[in-house]
Amino acid sequence: MLFLIFSVLLYFLPTIIARDKPDATAIFLVNLLFGWTIIGWFVALIWACAEQRYAPVRAVLVSSGRFCSQCGRLSPYGAHFCSACDRAV
């Protein structure tokens, strides 16, 4: 009986690790459906242990200027060239 409990916990180890992640449901489904293959279990484990990649969002003040397509800086309204890289806005 103890062996069965240990086996189930080991099988669902990726799901247990990923319980607080936003994609925990997908990891659970991969673990449940493909975990019986060694490759599927390792995929779920690596996915569960991987760091979350969040794209940093820059706060931009609302203004009537233009953004430079080259460097991303805000130029004043009416400017035809970027003040940082001298490219056309």
N, CA, C and O atoms as a printed pandas DataFrame, in Angstrom:
     atom_number atom_name residue_name chain_id  residue_number  x_coord  y_coord  z_coord
0              1         N          MET        A               1    0.822   -1.195    0.000
1              2        CA          MET        A               1    0.000    0.000    0.000
2              3         C          MET        A               1    0.868    1.263    0.000
3              4         O          MET        A               1    0.573    2.224   -0.709
4              5         N          LEU        A               2    1.927    1.252    0.791
5              6        CA          LEU        A               2    2.840    2.388    0.851
6              7         C          LEU        A               2    3.540    2.589   -0.483
7              8         O          LEU        A               2    3.781    3.723   -0.898
8              9         N          PHE        A               3    3.868    1.483   -1.160
9             10        CA          PHE        A               3    4.496    1.567   -2.470
10            11         C          PHE        A               3    3.557    2.213   -3.481
11            12         O          PHE        A               3    4.008    2.997   -4.317
12            13         N          LEU        A               4    2.275    1.908   -3.427
13            14        CA          LEU        A               4    1.297    2.483   -4.350
14            15         C          LEU        A               4    1.164    3.991   -4.132
15            16         O          LEU        A               4    1.110    4.747   -5.103
16            17         N          ILE        A               5    1.111    4.431   -2.904
17            18        CA          ILE        A               5    1.023    5.863   -2.587
18            19         C          ILE        A               5    2.285    6.591   -3.050
19            20         O          ILE        A               5    2.207    7.676   -3.626
20            21         N          PHE        A               6    3.434    5.993   -2.797
21            22        CA          PHE        A               6    4.694    6.586   -3.230
22            23         C          PHE        A               6    4.769    6.670   -4.758
23            24         O          PHE        A               6    5.262    7.660   -5.300
24            25         N          SER        A               7    4.284    5.638   -5.453
25            26        CA          SER        A               7    4.299    5.628   -6.916
26            27         C          SER        A               7    3.396    6.711   -7.494
27            28         O          SER        A               7    3.774    7.380   -8.456
28            29         N          VAL        A               8    2.219    6.891   -6.926
29            30        CA          VAL        A               8    1.295    7.922   -7.405
30            31         C          VAL        A               8    1.867    9.314   -7.149
31            32         O          VAL        A               8    1.768   10.190   -8.008
32            33         N          LEU        A               9    2.460    9.525   -5.988
33            34        CA          LEU        A               9    3.084   10.820   -5.696
34            35         C          LEU        A               9    4.260   11.093   -6.625
35            36         O          LEU        A               9    4.444   12.226   -7.071
36            37         N          LEU        A              10    5.047   10.085   -6.919
37            38        CA          LEU        A              10    6.165   10.252   -7.842
38            39         C          LEU        A              10    5.678   10.515   -9.259
39            40         O          LEU        A              10    6.271   11.313   -9.985
40            41         N          TYR        A              11    4.595    9.844   -9.657
41            42        CA          TYR        A              11    4.036   10.047  -10.994
42            43         C          TYR        A              11    3.519   11.473  -11.159
43            44         O          TYR        A              11    3.709   12.085  -12.210
44            45         N          PHE        A              12    2.874   11.996  -10.136
45            46        CA          PHE        A              12    2.303   13.340  -10.216
46            47         C          PHE        A              12    3.213   14.405   -9.598
47            48         O          PHE        A              12    2.738   15.481   -9.236
48            49         N          LEU        A              13    4.491   14.127   -9.476
49            50        CA          LEU        A              13    5.446   15.097   -8.949
50            51         C          LEU        A              13    5.479   16.395   -9.768
51            52         O          LEU        A              13    5.518   17.465   -9.160
52            53         N          PRO        A              14    5.466   16.367  -11.107
53            54        CA          PRO        A              14    5.414   17.630  -11.853
54            55         C          PRO        A              14    4.168   18.458  -11.548
55            56         O          PRO        A              14    4.243   19.685  -11.473
56            57         N          THR        A              15    3.039   17.807  -11.373
57            58        CA          THR        A              15    1.807   18.516  -11.040
58            59         C          THR        A              15    1.894   19.133   -9.650
59            60         O          THR        A              15    1.413   20.245   -9.433
60            61         N          ILE        A              16    2.495   18.429   -8.720
61            62        CA          ILE        A              16    2.636   18.947   -7.356
62            63         C          ILE        A              16    3.569   20.153   -7.345
63            64         O          ILE        A              16    3.318   21.128   -6.638
64            65         N          ILE        A              17    4.638   20.088   -8.124
65            66        CA          ILE        A              17    5.570   21.221   -8.192
66            67         C          ILE        A              17    4.903   22.434   -8.823
67            68         O          ILE        A              17    5.162   23.565   -8.410
68            69         N          ALA        A              18    4.042   22.216   -9.821
69            70        CA          ALA        A              18    3.450   23.318  -10.589
70            71         C          ALA        A              18    2.105   23.775  -10.053
71            72         O          ALA        A              18    1.376   24.457  -10.772
72            73         N          ARG        A              19    1.749   23.438   -8.844
73            74        CA          ARG        A              19    0.393   23.746   -8.360
74            75         C          ARG        A              19    0.103   25.233   -8.235
75            76         O          ARG        A              19   -1.065   25.620   -8.273
76            77         N          ASP        A              20    1.121   26.090   -8.088
77            78        CA          ASP        A              20    0.886   27.529   -7.933
78            79         C          ASP        A              20    1.167   28.318   -9.201
79            80         O          ASP        A              20    1.146   29.548   -9.167
80            81         N          LYS        A              21    1.424   27.663  -10.298
81            82        CA          LYS        A              21    1.739   28.352  -11.554
82            83         C          LYS        A              21    0.473   28.624  -12.345
83            84         O          LYS        A              21   -0.526   27.922  -12.186
84            85         N          PRO        A              22    0.512   29.651  -13.206
85            86        CA          PRO        A              22   -0.681   29.951  -14.009
86            87         C          PRO        A              22   -1.038   28.846  -15.003
87            88         O          PRO        A              22   -2.209   28.700  -15.354
88            89         N          ASP        A              23   -0.066   28.070  -15.463
89            90        CA          ASP        A              23   -0.341   27.006  -16.416
90            91         C          ASP        A              23   -0.329   25.624  -15.759
91            92         O          ASP        A              23    0.078   24.638  -16.372
92            93         N          ALA        A              24   -0.775   25.568  -14.524
93            94        CA          ALA        A              24   -0.783   24.308  -13.778
94            95         C          ALA        A              24   -1.744   23.292  -14.397
95            96         O          ALA        A              24   -1.480   22.091  -14.353
96            97         N          THR        A              25   -2.840   23.750  -14.966
97            98        CA          THR        A              25   -3.807   22.833  -15.586
98            99         C          THR        A              25   -3.201   22.142  -16.796
99           100         O          THR        A              25   -3.393   20.942  -16.990
100          101         N          ALA        A              26   -2.469   22.895  -17.609
101          102        CA          ALA        A              26   -1.838   22.306  -18.787
102          103         C          ALA        A              26   -0.751   21.308  -18.382
103          104         O          ALA        A              26   -0.612   20.252  -19.000
104          105         N          ILE        A              27    0.006   21.639  -17.360
105          106        CA          ILE        A              27    1.035   20.714  -16.879
106          107         C          ILE        A              27    0.386   19.445  -16.328
107          108         O          ILE        A              27    0.898   18.344  -16.533
108          109         N          PHE        A              28   -0.735   19.596  -15.632
109          110        CA          PHE        A              28   -1.454   18.431  -15.124
110          111         C          PHE        A              28   -1.940   17.540  -16.261
111          112         O          PHE        A              28   -1.839   16.316  -16.178
112          113         N          LEU        A              29   -2.471   18.153  -17.333
113          114        CA          LEU        A              29   -2.962   17.354  -18.454
114          115         C          LEU        A              29   -1.836   16.628  -19.176
115          116         O          LEU        A              29   -1.993   15.472  -19.568
116          117         N          VAL        A              30   -0.693   17.303  -19.354
117          118        CA          VAL        A              30    0.458   16.637  -19.976
118          119         C          VAL        A              30    0.934   15.497  -19.088
119          120         O          VAL        A              30    1.263   14.414  -19.572
120          121         N          ASN        A              31    0.968   15.750  -17.800
121          122        CA          ASN        A              31    1.404   14.716  -16.866
122          123         C          ASN        A              31    0.432   13.537  -16.844
123          124         O          ASN        A              31    0.858   12.384  -16.796
124          125         N          LEU        A              32   -0.851   13.817  -16.880
125          126        CA          LEU        A              32   -1.859   12.763  -16.826
126          127         C          LEU        A              32   -1.895   11.939  -18.116
127          128         O          LEU        A              32   -1.943   10.710  -18.075
128          129         N          LEU        A              33   -1.873   12.632  -19.266
129          130        CA          LEU        A              33   -2.040   11.937  -20.539
130          131         C          LEU        A              33   -0.751   11.351  -21.095
131          132         O          LEU        A              33   -0.772   10.280  -21.703
132          133         N          PHE        A              34    0.376   12.039  -20.896
133          134        CA          PHE        A              34    1.633   11.585  -21.485
134          135         C          PHE        A              34    2.679   11.201  -20.447
135          136         O          PHE        A              34    3.806   10.857  -20.802
136          137         N          GLY        A              35    2.321   11.256  -19.183
137          138        CA          GLY        A              35    3.277   10.945  -18.135
138          139         C          GLY        A              35    3.675    9.488  -18.081
139          140         O          GLY        A              35    4.728    9.153  -17.537
140          141         N          TRP        A              36    2.857    8.623  -18.630
141          142        CA          TRP        A              36    3.193    7.211  -18.619
142          143         C          TRP        A              36    4.395    6.916  -19.514
143          144         O          TRP        A              36    5.073    5.903  -19.340
144          145         N          THR        A              37    4.655    7.809  -20.476
145          146        CA          THR        A              37    5.904    7.687  -21.225
146          147         C          THR        A              37    6.958    8.439  -20.430
147          148         O          THR        A              37    6.647    9.431  -19.770
148          149         N          ILE        A              38    8.143    8.000  -20.484
149          150        CA          ILE        A              38    9.217    8.664  -19.734
150          151         C          ILE        A              38    9.417   10.080  -20.257
151          152         O          ILE        A              38    9.647   11.006  -19.479
152          153         N          ILE        A              39    9.331   10.248  -21.567
153          154        CA          ILE        A              39    9.551   11.564  -22.176
154          155         C          ILE        A              39    8.471   12.541  -21.727
155          156         O          ILE        A              39    8.781   13.683  -21.389
156          157         N          GLY        A              40    7.226   12.118  -21.717
157          158        CA          GLY        A              40    6.134   12.988  -21.278
158          159         C          GLY        A              40    6.266   13.404  -19.831
159          160         O          GLY        A              40    5.951   14.541  -19.480
160          161         N          TRP        A              41    6.725   12.502  -18.990
161          162        CA          TRP        A              41    6.914   12.831  -17.579
162          163         C          TRP        A              41    8.026   13.856  -17.415
163          164         O          TRP        A              41    7.889   14.797  -16.633
164          165         N          PHE        A              42    9.136   13.683  -18.151
165          166        CA          PHE        A              42   10.234   14.634  -18.060
166          167         C          PHE        A              42    9.859   15.995  -18.653
167          168         O          PHE        A              42   10.295   17.030  -18.149
168          169         N          VAL        A              43    9.062   15.998  -19.710
169          170        CA          VAL        A              43    8.578   17.273  -20.274
170          171         C          VAL        A              43    7.744   18.013  -19.240
171          172         O          VAL        A              43    7.923   19.216  -19.049
172          173         N          ALA        A              44    6.845   17.321  -18.580
173          174        CA          ALA        A              44    6.023   17.947  -17.550
174          175         C          ALA        A              44    6.872   18.418  -16.370
175          176         O          ALA        A              44    6.602   19.473  -15.795
176          177         N          LEU        A              45    7.890   17.645  -16.009
177          178        CA          LEU        A              45    8.759   18.032  -14.898
178          179         C          LEU        A              45    9.586   19.270  -15.237
179          180         O          LEU        A              45    9.707   20.178  -14.415
180          181         N          ILE        A              46   10.151   19.311  -16.428
181          182        CA          ILE        A              46   10.941   20.478  -16.837
182          183         C          ILE        A              46   10.052   21.704  -16.944
183          184         O          ILE        A              46   10.445   22.796  -16.533
184          185         N          TRP        A              47    8.856   21.532  -17.491
185          186        CA          TRP        A              47    7.917   22.647  -17.612
186          187         C          TRP        A              47    7.514   23.154  -16.229
187          188         O          TRP        A              47    7.386   24.362  -16.026
188          189         N          ALA        A              48    7.319   22.262  -15.299
189          190        CA          ALA        A              48    6.930   22.659  -13.944
190          191         C          ALA        A              48    8.060   23.384  -13.217
191          192         O          ALA        A              48    7.811   24.277  -12.406
192          193         N          CYS        A              49    9.294   23.000  -13.509
193          194        CA          CYS        A              49   10.444   23.617  -12.831
194          195         C          CYS        A              49   10.934   24.881  -13.524
195          196         O          CYS        A              49   11.736   25.622  -12.955
196          197         N          ALA        A              50   10.472   25.139  -14.728
197          198        CA          ALA        A              50   10.942   26.296  -15.486
198          199         C          ALA        A              50   10.431   27.588  -14.854
199          200         O          ALA        A              50    9.346   27.627  -14.274
200          201         N          GLU        A              51   11.231   28.634  -14.978
201          202        CA          GLU        A              51   10.847   29.945  -14.459
202          203         C          GLU        A              51    9.797   30.570  -15.364
203          204         O          GLU        A              51    9.753   30.316  -16.568
204          205         N          GLN        A              52    8.966   31.380  -14.763
205          206        CA          GLN        A              52    7.980   32.109  -15.541
206          207         C          GLN        A              52    8.659   33.246  -16.271
207          208         O          GLN        A              52    9.493   33.943  -15.693
208          209         N          ARG        A              53    8.318   33.444  -17.519
209          210        CA          ARG        A              53    8.891   34.534  -18.298
210          211         C          ARG        A              53    7.845   35.627  -18.457
211          212         O          ARG        A              53    6.869   35.492  -19.194
212          213         N          TYR        A              54    8.086   36.686  -17.753
213          214        CA          TYR        A              54    7.194   37.821  -17.846
214          215         C          TYR        A              54    7.879   38.914  -18.635
215          216         O          TYR        A              54    9.035   39.248  -18.374
216          217         N          ALA        A              55    7.179   39.463  -19.583
217          218        CA          ALA        A              55    7.727   40.572  -20.351
218          219         C          ALA        A              55    7.554   41.842  -19.524
219          220         O          ALA        A              55    6.443   42.162  -19.102
220          221         N          PRO        A              56    8.637   42.561  -19.294
221          222        CA          PRO        A              56    8.505   43.788  -18.512
222          223         C          PRO        A              56    7.691   44.824  -19.281
223          224         O          PRO        A              56    7.884   45.028  -20.479
224          225         N          VAL        A              57    6.803   45.454  -18.580
225          226        CA          VAL        A              57    5.946   46.472  -19.184
226          227         C          VAL        A              57    6.396   47.824  -18.676
227          228         O          VAL        A              57    6.435   48.076  -17.471
228          229         N          ARG        A              58    6.730   48.679  -19.606
229          230        CA          ARG        A              58    7.150   50.020  -19.224
230          231         C          ARG        A              58    5.936   50.923  -19.119
231          232         O          ARG        A              58    5.072   50.932  -19.996
232          233         N          ALA        A              59    5.882   51.678  -18.039
233          234        CA          ALA        A              59    4.804   52.642  -17.874
234          235         C          ALA        A              59    5.127   53.874  -18.699
235          236         O          ALA        A              59    6.214   54.440  -18.583
236          237         N          VAL        A              60    4.197   54.282  -19.519
237          238        CA          VAL        A              60    4.397   55.426  -20.397
238          239         C          VAL        A              60    3.343   56.461  -20.054
239          240         O          VAL        A              60    2.151   56.158  -20.010
240          241         N          LEU        A              61    3.778   57.650  -19.818
241          242        CA          LEU        A              61    2.844   58.734  -19.559
242          243         C          LEU        A              61    2.103   59.087  -20.827
243          244         O          LEU        A              61    2.657   59.030  -21.925
244          245         N          VAL        A              62    0.860   59.447  -20.668
245          246        CA          VAL        A              62    0.059   59.823  -21.825
246          247         C          VAL        A              62    0.479   61.215  -22.257
247          248         O          VAL        A              62    0.442   62.166  -21.476
248          249         N          SER        A              63    0.868   61.312  -23.484
249          250        CA          SER        A              63    1.244   62.612  -24.022
250          251         C          SER        A              63    0.905   62.636  -25.503
251          252         O          SER        A              63    0.458   61.641  -26.073
252          253         N          SER        A              64    1.120   63.765  -26.097
253          254        CA          SER        A              64    0.801   63.896  -27.515
254          255         C          SER        A              64    2.067   63.806  -28.364
255          256         O          SER        A              64    2.085   64.290  -29.495
256          257         N          GLY        A              65    3.126   63.191  -27.833
257          258        CA          GLY        A              65    4.358   63.061  -28.594
258          259         C          GLY        A              65    4.342   61.828  -29.473
259          260         O          GLY        A              65    3.334   61.128  -29.569
260          261         N          ARG        A              66    5.464   61.573  -30.109
261          262        CA          ARG        A              66    5.607   60.412  -30.975
262          263         C          ARG        A              66    6.758   59.549  -30.467
263          264         O          ARG        A              66    7.726   60.053  -29.897
264          265         N          PHE        A              67    6.637   58.248  -30.683
265          266        CA          PHE        A              67    7.699   57.329  -30.315
266          267         C          PHE        A              67    8.601   57.092  -31.512
267          268         O          PHE        A              67    8.135   56.966  -32.644
268          269         N          CYS        A              68    9.893   57.034  -31.247
269          270        CA          CYS        A              68   10.863   56.717  -32.284
270          271         C          CYS        A              68   10.800   55.220  -32.558
271          272         O          CYS        A              68   10.818   54.412  -31.630
272          273         N          SER        A              69   10.726   54.858  -33.821
273          274        CA          SER        A              69   10.639   53.439  -34.155
274          275         C          SER        A              69   11.983   52.732  -34.013
275          276         O          SER        A              69   12.033   51.503  -33.981
276          277         N          GLN        A              70   13.061   53.485  -33.930
277          278        CA          GLN        A              70   14.383   52.881  -33.802
278          279         C          GLN        A              70   14.778   52.643  -32.338
279          280         O          GLN        A              70   15.136   51.528  -31.961
280          281         N          CYS        A              71   14.709   53.702  -31.516
281          282        CA          CYS        A              71   15.180   53.572  -30.137
282          283         C          CYS        A              71   14.055   53.518  -29.109
283          284         O          CYS        A              71   14.301   53.148  -27.961
284          285         N          GLY        A              72   12.835   53.874  -29.483
285          286        CA          GLY        A              72   11.699   53.773  -28.583
286          287         C          GLY        A              72   11.500   54.951  -27.661
287          288         O          GLY        A              72   10.646   54.899  -26.777
288          289         N          ARG        A              73   12.256   56.002  -27.839
289          290        CA          ARG        A              73   12.109   57.182  -26.982
290          291         C          ARG        A              73   10.966   58.053  -27.471
291          292         O          ARG        A              73   10.588   58.029  -28.642
292          293         N          LEU        A              74   10.432   58.816  -26.540
293          294        CA          LEU        A              74    9.328   59.707  -26.842
294          295         C          LEU        A              74    9.881   61.061  -27.279
295          296         O          LEU        A              74   10.663   61.689  -26.566
296          297         N          SER        A              75    9.463   61.489  -28.448
297          298        CA          SER        A              75    9.860   62.799  -28.958
298          299         C          SER        A              75    8.691   63.756  -28.794
299          300         O          SER        A              75    7.541   63.317  -28.781
300          301         N          PRO        A              76    8.952   65.042  -28.668
301          302        CA          PRO        A              76    7.859   66.001  -28.503
302          303         C          PRO        A              76    6.973   66.060  -29.743
303          304         O          PRO        A              76    7.369   65.687  -30.847
304          305         N          TYR        A              77    5.773   66.538  -29.513
305          306        CA          TYR        A              77    4.821   66.656  -30.611
306          307         C          TYR        A              77    5.353   67.612  -31.665
307          308         O          TYR        A              77    5.870   68.681  -31.341
308          309         N          GLY        A              78    5.226   67.229  -32.911
309          310        CA          GLY        A              78    5.674   68.062  -34.010
310          311         C          GLY        A              78    7.111   67.818  -34.419
311          312         O          GLY        A              78    7.563   68.370  -35.422
312          313         N          ALA        A              79    7.844   67.004  -33.668
313          314        CA          ALA        A              79    9.232   66.725  -34.023
314          315         C          ALA        A              79    9.269   65.763  -35.208
315          316         O          ALA        A              79    8.480   64.822  -35.287
316          317         N          HIS        A              80   10.188   66.016  -36.115
317          318        CA          HIS        A              80   10.336   65.142  -37.280
318          319         C          HIS        A              80   11.496   64.169  -37.106
319          320         O          HIS        A              80   11.573   63.158  -37.804
320          321         N          PHE        A              81   12.410   64.479  -36.164
321          322        CA          PHE        A              81   13.562   63.629  -35.906
322          323         C          PHE        A              81   13.664   63.347  -34.409
323          324         O          PHE        A              81   13.300   64.182  -33.580
324          325         N          CYS        A              82   14.164   62.162  -34.079
325          326        CA          CYS        A              82   14.334   61.761  -32.684
326          327         C          CYS        A              82   15.493   62.546  -32.081
327          328         O          CYS        A              82   16.533   62.713  -32.719
328          329         N          SER        A              83   15.319   63.020  -30.874
329          330        CA          SER        A              83   16.375   63.773  -30.209
330          331         C          SER        A              83   17.496   62.861  -29.698
331          332         O          SER        A              83   18.588   63.346  -29.400
332          333         N          ALA        A              84   17.250   61.556  -29.590
333          334        CA          ALA        A              84   18.271   60.638  -29.076
334          335         C          ALA        A              84   19.121   60.018  -30.175
335          336         O          ALA        A              84   20.341   59.924  -30.042
336          337         N          CYS        A              85   18.474   59.592  -31.267
337          338        CA          CYS        A              85   19.233   58.873  -32.306
338          339         C          CYS        A              85   19.213   59.581  -33.661
339          340         O          CYS        A              85   19.800   59.076  -34.617
340          341         N          ASP        A              86   18.566   60.715  -33.766
341          342        CA          ASP        A              86   18.497   61.531  -34.988
342          343         C          ASP        A              86   17.899   60.795  -36.183
343          344         O          ASP        A              86   18.252   61.085  -37.326
344          345         N          ARG        A              87   17.019   59.868  -35.936
345          346        CA          ARG        A              87   16.310   59.187  -37.023
346          347         C          ARG        A              87   14.949   59.821  -37.203
347          348         O          ARG        A              87   14.443   60.480  -36.295
348          349         N          ALA        A              88   14.355   59.629  -38.361
349          350        CA          ALA        A              88   13.029   60.174  -38.613
350          351         C          ALA        A              88   12.003   59.486  -37.729
351          352         O          ALA        A              88   12.025   58.266  -37.566
352          353         N          VAL        A              89   11.101   60.282  -37.156
353          354        CA          VAL        A              89   10.093   59.742  -36.249
354          355         C          VAL        A              89    8.909   59.250  -37.046
355          356         O          VAL        A              89    7.940   58.754  -36.471
